[in-house]
């Protein structure tokens, strides 16, 4: 007897919640673990993590293609178990050589995860996958917050044992997620239509262009998590605990509002409009944060909190648009591969964001901030025309397929 769609969705939601809980525990610890417990220099760790992260992006399209061919459930289970093994290997690192090998393995798993989760959501979510993914994103934020609080206890202890327990928790989250994914029924691959060819996602230039524009807009994430804490501490009169307040506010808004913001954003055209709106919203938030350095303490706090709320609205618009575009512009038989390819463009943006934000906001001064705001507006404005090209490209391939099948 087939399992009900609601039951299947709950199993997948539980699997991803558990996995993000583990990620929340480990994310704030990884640099300090290698510096404090392994004894590596901060510069070497940051450089190694950046290089490994870029290398790991290559895994997404490959693993996604496997998920499309063999089914996302089976590939998802195998991928999660492999990632658990890579995470466990962190406990064996004793020097720079082992560090580079292990973090590359971890990064390959991390690069594969969007393809795995995207393929699973595409299959389980069905026609409602964009809204379903928005609910998952809300759960993701809740899990990350809870995990980061647990990670804070590890930071407070700052011992090898505490870090080892945190790594163990991360490993367990992978294995628990794999067990929950195993509860899903077999999700058969969508058959490739006759005459559709063997086009790879990484050769679909319009689709990649949309993902790269998304990579520009996604700099808001690094702006919130990396640049804002530095800006608040070193350039404003606001108390440093404002950083924690901002993170809590942002996560709470996503948990409460993401599904509502995503409502009605279903098609690629809807997604492109949401992306276009996100650009000016993100730009306005960034300028509010910049203005906080020019005013007294309480006004600065107010500007920072309003800026964080506006930035979170931009994040939710971006996220809704991202899901509608990445799912809607991908062929049904290649959802996993295309989700992995989309993550490449977004991942590149996240990787270069610290350097770009440092150059524009901390080095260039006020002109840099206005240039950054202009960049966000421009990237958002370019998404609809580029997405339209991608949609026409997909429609033309479908038309050729239908014609070829008919003849």
N, C-alpha and C positions, 0 to 999 in steps of 0.2 A: 504493500500500500504506500502510495507516494506521500511524502511529508508535506504538510501545509506550508504555503509560502511564508506565512507569519512565523512559523517555527524555524524555518530555514534562515530567515532574516535575523531572528533573535540569536541563533547559534553563531552566525557570522559577526553580528554586533558584539557578542560576548568575546569572541576570539580576538577581534581588533581592540576592544577595550583592554583586555588583559595584556596584549602586546604593547599598547601605548603606555600602560601603567609601568611596565618594565623600562620602556624608553625614558619615561619621565624620571625614574629613579637614577638612571645612568647618565643622562645627558649633561647635567651640571657637574658631574664628577670626573669625566674622562680626562680632562687636561690635568687636574690636580692629582689624579691617580698616577699618571705617568711622571709627573714632576715630584710629588711628595713621597710616593711609595716606591716607584721604580728608580727615580733619581736622574731623569733626563732633564735637559734644559727646556724652559718654556718655549723659546724660539724654535728649537728642533721639534718639539711636540706639535706646535701650531703649524709649522711648515709641513710636517709629515701628515697630519690630519687633512690639511688642504689638498695635498697631492693625492692622497689615498681617496679622498672624497671625489675628486675629479675622475680618477681612474674607475671608481665604482659606478659612475654613471653609465659606463658601457654595458653593464650587466642587465640593465632594464629591458632594452629591446630584445636581447637574446632570450632571457627567461620568459618574457612576455610571449615570444614566438613559440616557445615550448608549451606554455599554458594554452595557447590557441590550438596547438596540434594535439596535445594529449589530455587536455582538460585542466581547468584551474585548480580543482580540488586536489588532485594528485600532485601536481607541480607545487602547489602551495604548501602541502604537508612536507614534501621533500625540501623545499626552500627554507621553511621555518626550522626544521631539524638541522640543516646545514648551518644556518645562522646561529643556532644555539651552540653548535660545536665551535664556531669561530669566536663567539663571545666567551666561551669557557677557556679558550686558548689565551685570553688576556691574562689569566692568572699565571701563565708560564713565562711572560715577558720579563727579561732581566737586563736587556741592553738595547742599543739602537737597532741592531740587525733584526732581532726578534720583534721589536716594536713595529718596524716597517712591514714585515711579513704579515703579522697578525692584524694590524689595522687595515691593511689592504684587503685581507679576507673579510673583515668586518664591513668595510666600505662596499665591497662587491655585493654582500648580502643586503646592505642598506639600499644600494642602487637597484637591486632586484625587487625590493618590497613594493614600490608603487605599481609595478607591473602585476605582481601577484595580487595585491589587494584590489587594484583597479579591475582586473579580470574577474575576480570573485564578485565584486560589487556589480559589474556589468551583467553577469549571469543571474545573480540572485535578485538584483533590483528590478530587472525586466524593464518595462516601459517607464517605470517610476524611479529609475536608477539615480537621476540627478538629485531628487528630493531625499532618497534613501542615503546617498553619499553625504548630503548636508547634515542629516541626523548623525551619521558616523563621525563627521567632523566635530559636532558638538560634544559627542562622547569622548572623542580624542582629546579635546581641550580639558575636559573634566578629569580624564585619566592622567594627563600630563601634570595637571596641578597637584593631584593627590600624590603622584610619584615624586614630584619635585620636593614636596614637603618631607617625604620619607628620605629623599636624598639629602635634604638639609640636616637630618640627624647624623648621617654619615659624615658630612662635612664638619659637623661639630665635633665628632669623635676623632676624625683625622688619624685613624690607625690602619695598619695593613689588614687587620681582621675585619674592620668595618668596610673597607673597600672590597674585600673578598666576598663579604656577605652581599654587598650591592651587586657585584658581578653575578653571584649565584642567583639573585632575584631576577636579573635580566635574563639569564639562561632559562630559569623556570618559566618566565613569561613567554619565551619562544616555544617551549615544549607544551605549555598549557594551551597556547594558541593553536599549535599543531593538532592537539587532541580535540579541540573544539571544531576546527576545520574538518577533521576526520568524521565528525558527526553529520556533516552535510552529505546529501546524496551525491552520487556521481553527476557531474555537470558536463554533459557531452559537448565537445567542440562544435561551434556553428559551422556547418559545411561551407566550403568555399564554392561560390557559384561558378558554374562552367563558363570559361572564357574570361574570368576575372584576373588571370595572370598571377604573377608572383611578386608583386610590387612590395618592396620593403618600406617600412615606416620611415627609416632614415633617408630614403630617397624621395619622400613626399615633401617637396620643398615648401609648398604653401602651408602644410600642416606644421612643419618645423618652424616656419616664420612666425606662426601664431604662438608656438611654444616659446620662442626666443623673446617675443614681445612680452609674454607672460613672465619670463625670467627678469625682464627689466622692472616690471611692476612689483614682483615678489620681493624686491629689495626692501619693501616696507617691513618685512619680517626681521631682517637684520637691523634695520633702523630701530625697531622697537626693542629688540633683545640685546643689541651690542652698542649702538651709538647713543641711544637715549640715556642709559645709565651713566655713561661717561659725560654726556652733556649736562645732565642734572647735577652730578657731583662736582664737576670742574668749571662749569660756565654759568650756573644759575645760583640764586640764593635759596632755592627750595631745599628743605632737609633731605638727606639721602634716603630716608625711609620712604620718600615719595615713590622711589623705584618699585618697591614691593606693592605699594598701593596701586600703581599703574598696571602692573602685571595682573594683579587680582581683578581689577576693573575690566581689563581686556578679556581675560578668560571668562569672567562671568557674563559679559555681553555676548560672547560667542556661544556659550552654552545655552543662554536664554533666547537668543535672537537669530542664530544662523539659519534655522529651518524656515523662519518667517521671511527672512530676506531672500532666501532661495526659492520661495514659492512663486510659481509662474515663470521661472527661468528654466525652460525645458529644452528648447531648440538651440542650434548653433547661433541663430540670429539673436535670440534672447540673451545668450551668453556673451555675444559680442557687445550688445548694448550695456550689459552689466559691467563688462570690462571697461568700456568707454567711460561710464560714470565713475568707476573706481579711480581712474587717473586723477581728475580734479579733486576728488575727496581726499585721496592720499596726499596730494600736493598741499592742500589747505591745512591738513594736520601737521605736515612737516614745518610749514611756516609758523603755525601756532607754537610749536616746540621751539623754533628759533627765537620767536618773540619773547619767550619766557626768560631768556637771558638778559633782557633789557629792562626788566621791571622788578619791584620789590618782592619780598618773600611770598606773601600770601597771594598776590596777583600771579606770581610765577607758578605757584602750585595750582591755581585755578586754570591757568592757560595750559599747563602740562596735562591736567586731568581731562580738560575739554579736548585737547589735542589727541590724547590717547583714545578717547571715545570716538572721535572723528576718524582716527586712523583705523580703529577696529571696524567701523562701518565700511571703510574702504576695503579692509581685509575680507569682510563678509561678502561684499559685492564681487570682489575679485574671485573668491572661492566659488561662489555660485556660477560665475561666468566660466571659470576654469573647468568645472565639471561638465557644464553643458557643451563646451567646445571640445574638450578632450574625448568625451563619449560620442558626441554627435557627429564629429568630423571623421571618426574612425569607422572602417568597415566592420560589419557585425562579426565577420569571421576572424578579425585580427585585433580585437579589443585589447588583449594583453600586450601585444607588441606595440600598439600605438600608445597605450598608457605609459609603457616604459620609455618610448621615444619622447613623449611629451615631458616626462620627468627629466630628460636630458637638458632640454632648453631651460626649464625652470631651475634645475640644479646648477647650471652654468651661472645663471643670474645670482643665485644664492652664494656661489663660490667667489665671485668677483665683487660682491656687494661690500664686504668690509673694506677693501682697497678703495673702491669708488667713493663710498661714504666718508672715509677718512680724508681723501683728497678734496672732496667738495665741501664738506661741513667743518672739518677741523683744520684744514690747511688753507683753503681758498677764502674762507670767511664769508661775509654776506653774499657776494656774487655767486659763490658756490652753492649756497642754499637756494637762491632763486633759479640757478641752472638745474639743480636737482628737481625742484618743483616743476620746471618747464619740461624736464625729461619725463616725469610721470604723466603729465597732461598729454604730451606728444605720443608716448607709448600707448596710452589708453585710446587716443583718437585714431591711431593706426590699426587697432585690432579689427573694427568692423569691415573696412575695405579688404584687409588681408584675409580675414575669415570668409568673406564672400567669395574670394578667389578659390580658397580651399574647398568651399562648399560646391562651387561650380565644377571644380576638378573632380570631386567625388561623384557628382551627378553625371558628369560626362563618362566616367569609367563605368558607372552603373548602366548608363544608356547603351554603351558599347557591349556590355555583358548581356543585357536583355536582347539586343539585336542579334548578337552572335548565337545566343541560345535559340532564338526564334528561327534563325536561318539554319 
